[in-house]
Amino acid sequence: MQIAQRQFRFTPSLIPTLAALVMVLLTLYLAVWQQGRATQKRALQAEFIARTIAPPVVISSTFSLVENVDRVESYRYRLAIAHGEWLAKNQLFIDNKVSENGVVGYHVITPLKVDNSSLTVLVNRGWIARSARYPLPPEAEPPSGMVEVRGLLTIPSQRFLELSANSAQGNVWQNLTIDRYRASMNVQVLPFVLLATEMTPPSIGLISQSERPDAGVEKHIEYMLTWYSLAATLVLLWVGLNLHIQHMSPTSVANANSVNQKKASR
């Protein structure tokens, strides 16, 4: 019985090879860029964690803030303390906020007029479930008189999708931004939100919320691995498309060896 033998031929052509090379270099460049971004975000994450354990910022008459992007960002995830009185008439409810148990409700945002100053800071007093009044918000009147609020300074995200132009009417909104609040309520609040973790006296019926500092490291790692995987895939495809297997019978192999021997003997 004669068994056929296989011969491998690698025959890449110029233009497809150049195209593959360009694509591989591009994907490797993007992978390295995402790797660098991940390194930067790790450093930022470490800075965020350091802020959460730094001494609290006291928001008082001596507090000053030059409102530029870098300055405002330096307060993100800082602990803070404020004393003052609630401005109940300018309170907001941010709808479609889901609790840990999967219940839909609101975040209650109430401005705090800081004691003995002209400053006003928005405070996320906590989460409350929808009531039988829905779509009207539930009752969540803040306590009167002087209060002390402790919590974490956060900056509302401006990356959101709104399907309706009526997403910020009345005192029930779908999303919160500082600029939108200032324009709608005509109140010059500080450019961040104090996420309350402790209030004296407390707000009855509200569940305090938390926010974990996240610089987005994992996102860049995922992108990096995706680009490296794509580069490897392109290389494998280029090799596979240019590697040809030719099956040869023993007779063909013998003839080929004979020709090669004759050429060698000349």
C-alpha positions as CSV (number, residue, x, y, z in Angstrom):
1,M,0.0,0.0,0.0
2,Q,1.3,3.4,-1.0
3,I,1.0,6.2,1.5
4,A,0.8,9.8,0.2
5,Q,3.2,12.3,1.8
6,R,2.5,16.0,2.5
7,Q,4.6,18.9,1.4
8,F,4.2,22.4,3.0
9,R,4.6,25.5,0.9
10,F,4.6,29.0,2.3
11,T,3.9,31.5,-0.4
12,P,3.0,34.9,0.9
13,S,2.3,37.6,-1.7
14,L,3.6,41.2,-1.3
15,I,0.4,43.3,-1.2
16,P,-1.6,41.2,1.3
17,T,1.6,40.8,3.5
18,L,2.1,44.6,3.6
19,A,-1.6,45.1,4.4
20,A,-1.4,42.5,7.2
21,L,1.8,44.2,8.5
22,V,0.1,47.6,8.7
23,M,-2.9,46.1,10.5
24,V,-0.7,44.3,13.0
25,L,1.4,47.3,13.7
26,L,-1.7,49.4,14.2
27,T,-3.3,47.0,16.6
28,L,-0.1,46.7,18.6
29,Y,0.2,50.5,18.8
30,L,-3.4,50.7,20.1
31,A,-2.7,47.9,22.6
32,V,0.5,49.7,23.9
33,W,-1.5,53.0,24.1
34,Q,-4.2,51.3,26.2
35,Q,-1.6,49.8,28.4
36,G,-0.1,53.2,29.0
37,R,-3.6,54.6,29.8
38,A,-4.1,51.7,32.3
39,T,-0.9,52.7,34.0
40,Q,-2.0,56.3,34.3
41,K,-5.4,55.2,35.6
42,R,-3.7,53.0,38.3
43,A,-1.9,56.1,39.5
44,L,-5.1,58.1,39.6
45,Q,-6.9,55.2,41.4
46,A,-4.2,55.3,44.1
47,E,-4.7,59.1,44.4
48,F,-8.4,58.6,44.8
49,I,-7.9,56.1,47.6
50,A,-5.5,58.4,49.3
51,R,-8.1,61.2,49.2
52,T,-10.7,59.0,50.9
53,I,-8.4,58.7,54.0
54,A,-7.2,62.3,54.1
55,P,-8.5,64.7,56.8
56,P,-12.0,66.0,55.9
57,V,-12.5,69.2,54.1
58,V,-14.5,71.7,56.1
59,I,-17.0,73.6,54.0
60,S,-17.4,76.9,55.8
61,S,-17.1,80.7,55.4
62,T,-13.3,80.2,55.0
63,F,-13.7,77.7,52.2
64,S,-12.6,79.0,48.8
65,L,-12.7,77.4,45.5
66,V,-11.4,78.6,42.1
67,E,-13.8,76.9,39.8
68,N,-11.5,75.5,37.1
69,V,-11.5,71.9,36.0
70,D,-8.3,70.9,37.7
71,R,-9.2,72.6,41.0
72,V,-12.7,71.0,41.1
73,E,-11.3,67.5,40.2
74,S,-8.9,67.8,43.2
75,Y,-11.9,67.6,45.5
76,R,-13.4,64.4,44.0
77,Y,-13.6,61.7,46.7
78,R,-12.5,64.0,49.5
79,L,-14.2,63.6,52.8
80,A,-16.1,66.7,53.8
81,I,-18.0,68.3,56.7
82,A,-20.6,71.0,56.4
83,H,-23.0,72.8,58.8
84,G,-26.0,74.7,57.8
85,E,-29.7,74.6,57.0
86,W,-31.6,72.7,54.3
87,L,-33.2,74.7,51.5
88,A,-36.3,72.4,51.1
89,K,-38.0,74.4,48.4
90,N,-35.1,73.6,46.0
91,Q,-34.9,69.9,46.7
92,L,-34.8,67.5,43.7
93,F,-35.6,63.8,43.2
94,I,-33.4,61.9,40.7
95,D,-35.6,59.1,39.3
96,N,-34.9,55.5,38.3
97,K,-32.3,54.8,41.0
98,V,-32.2,51.1,41.9
99,S,-31.5,49.9,45.4
100,E,-29.3,46.9,46.3
101,N,-32.5,44.8,46.5
102,G,-33.6,45.8,43.0
103,V,-36.3,48.3,44.1
104,V,-36.7,51.4,42.0
105,G,-36.7,54.7,43.7
106,Y,-35.1,58.1,43.9
107,H,-31.9,59.9,45.1
108,V,-32.9,62.9,47.1
109,I,-30.8,65.9,46.4
110,T,-31.2,68.8,48.8
111,P,-29.1,72.0,48.8
112,L,-27.5,73.0,52.1
113,K,-27.0,76.7,52.9
114,V,-23.7,76.6,54.7
115,D,-23.8,78.4,58.1
116,N,-22.3,81.9,58.3
117,S,-21.4,82.0,54.6
118,S,-22.7,82.6,51.2
119,L,-22.0,79.0,50.1
120,T,-24.5,76.4,49.1
121,V,-23.7,72.8,48.5
122,L,-25.9,70.0,47.0
123,V,-26.2,67.0,49.3
124,N,-27.3,63.6,48.2
125,R,-29.3,62.7,51.4
126,G,-30.0,59.1,50.3
127,W,-32.3,56.8,48.5
128,I,-36.0,56.4,48.9
129,A,-38.5,54.0,47.2
130,R,-41.3,55.1,44.9
131,S,-44.6,55.4,46.7
132,A,-48.3,55.1,45.7
133,R,-48.0,58.8,44.7
134,Y,-45.9,57.9,41.7
135,P,-45.1,59.5,39.3
136,L,-45.2,62.2,42.0
137,P,-42.2,61.8,44.4
138,P,-42.7,60.5,47.9
139,E,-42.7,62.7,51.0
140,A,-39.0,63.4,52.0
141,E,-39.0,66.7,53.8
142,P,-35.6,67.5,55.3
143,P,-35.4,68.3,59.0
144,S,-35.6,72.0,59.9
145,G,-32.9,73.9,61.8
146,M,-29.2,73.5,61.9
147,V,-27.7,70.2,60.7
148,E,-24.3,68.7,60.4
149,V,-23.5,66.6,57.3
150,R,-20.5,64.3,56.8
151,G,-19.8,62.5,53.6
152,L,-17.9,62.2,50.3
153,L,-17.5,64.8,47.7
154,T,-18.5,63.6,44.2
155,I,-18.9,65.1,40.8
156,P,-22.1,64.2,38.8
157,S,-21.3,62.5,35.5
158,Q,-22.3,64.4,32.4
159,R,-22.2,61.2,30.3
160,F,-25.8,60.0,30.0
161,L,-28.4,59.4,27.4
162,E,-31.8,61.2,27.6
163,L,-34.6,60.1,25.3
164,S,-36.8,63.0,26.2
165,A,-36.4,66.8,26.3
166,N,-38.6,66.8,29.4
167,S,-36.1,65.0,31.6
168,A,-35.6,68.0,33.9
169,Q,-39.0,69.3,34.8
170,G,-40.3,70.2,38.2
171,N,-38.6,68.6,41.1
172,V,-38.2,65.1,39.5
173,W,-35.3,64.8,37.1
174,Q,-33.7,61.9,35.3
175,N,-30.1,63.1,35.6
176,L,-28.3,65.8,37.6
177,T,-25.6,68.2,36.4
178,I,-24.4,71.2,38.4
179,D,-24.9,73.6,35.4
180,R,-28.5,72.4,34.9
181,Y,-29.3,72.8,38.6
182,R,-27.9,76.3,38.7
183,A,-29.9,77.3,35.6
184,S,-33.2,75.7,36.7
185,M,-33.1,76.6,40.4
186,N,-31.2,79.9,40.1
187,V,-29.0,78.8,43.0
188,Q,-25.2,79.2,42.8
189,V,-24.2,75.9,44.3
190,L,-20.7,74.6,44.6
191,P,-19.5,72.4,41.7
192,F,-19.8,69.0,43.4
193,V,-22.3,66.9,45.4
194,L,-21.8,65.9,49.0
195,L,-22.7,62.2,49.2
196,A,-24.0,62.1,52.8
197,T,-22.9,59.2,55.0
198,E,-23.9,60.8,58.3
199,M,-26.3,63.5,59.2
200,T,-27.2,65.1,62.5
201,P,-30.2,65.1,62.9
202,P,-30.7,62.2,60.5
203,S,-33.0,62.1,57.6
204,I,-35.7,59.6,58.5
205,G,-36.7,57.1,55.8
206,L,-33.7,57.6,53.5
207,I,-30.9,55.0,52.9
208,S,-27.4,56.5,52.7
209,Q,-25.6,55.8,49.4
210,S,-22.0,55.1,48.7
211,E,-19.7,55.5,45.8
212,R,-16.5,53.5,45.3
213,P,-13.6,55.5,43.8
214,D,-13.1,54.1,40.3
215,A,-10.6,55.5,37.8
216,G,-11.6,53.0,35.1
217,V,-8.5,50.8,35.1
218,E,-10.3,47.7,34.2
219,K,-11.8,49.2,31.0
220,H,-8.3,50.0,29.6
221,I,-7.0,46.6,30.5
222,E,-9.9,45.0,28.6
223,Y,-9.2,47.2,25.6
224,M,-5.5,46.4,25.8
225,L,-6.1,42.6,25.8
226,T,-8.6,43.0,22.9
227,W,-6.0,44.8,20.7
228,Y,-3.3,42.3,21.6
229,S,-5.7,39.4,20.8
230,L,-6.6,41.0,17.5
231,A,-2.9,41.4,16.6
232,A,-2.3,37.7,17.3
233,T,-5.3,36.7,15.3
234,L,-4.1,38.7,12.3
235,V,-0.7,37.0,12.4
236,L,-2.3,33.6,12.6
237,L,-4.7,34.4,9.7
238,W,-1.8,35.6,7.5
239,V,0.2,32.4,8.2
240,G,-2.8,30.2,7.6
241,L,-3.8,31.8,4.4
242,N,-0.3,31.6,2.9
243,L,0.6,28.1,4.1
244,H,-0.4,25.5,1.6
245,I,-0.4,21.7,2.1
246,Q,0.3,19.6,-1.0
247,H,-0.3,15.8,-0.9
248,M,2.2,13.8,-3.0
249,S,2.2,10.2,-3.9
250,P,5.3,8.1,-3.3
251,T,5.9,8.1,-7.0
252,S,5.9,11.9,-7.1
253,V,8.2,12.0,-4.2
254,A,10.6,9.6,-5.8
255,N,10.6,11.6,-9.0
256,A,11.2,14.8,-7.1
257,N,14.1,13.3,-5.2
258,S,15.6,12.0,-8.5
259,V,15.5,15.4,-10.1
260,N,17.1,16.9,-7.0
261,Q,19.9,14.3,-7.1
262,K,20.6,15.0,-10.8
263,K,20.8,18.7,-10.1
264,A,23.2,18.1,-7.2
265,S,25.5,15.8,-9.3
266,R,26.0,18.4,-12.0
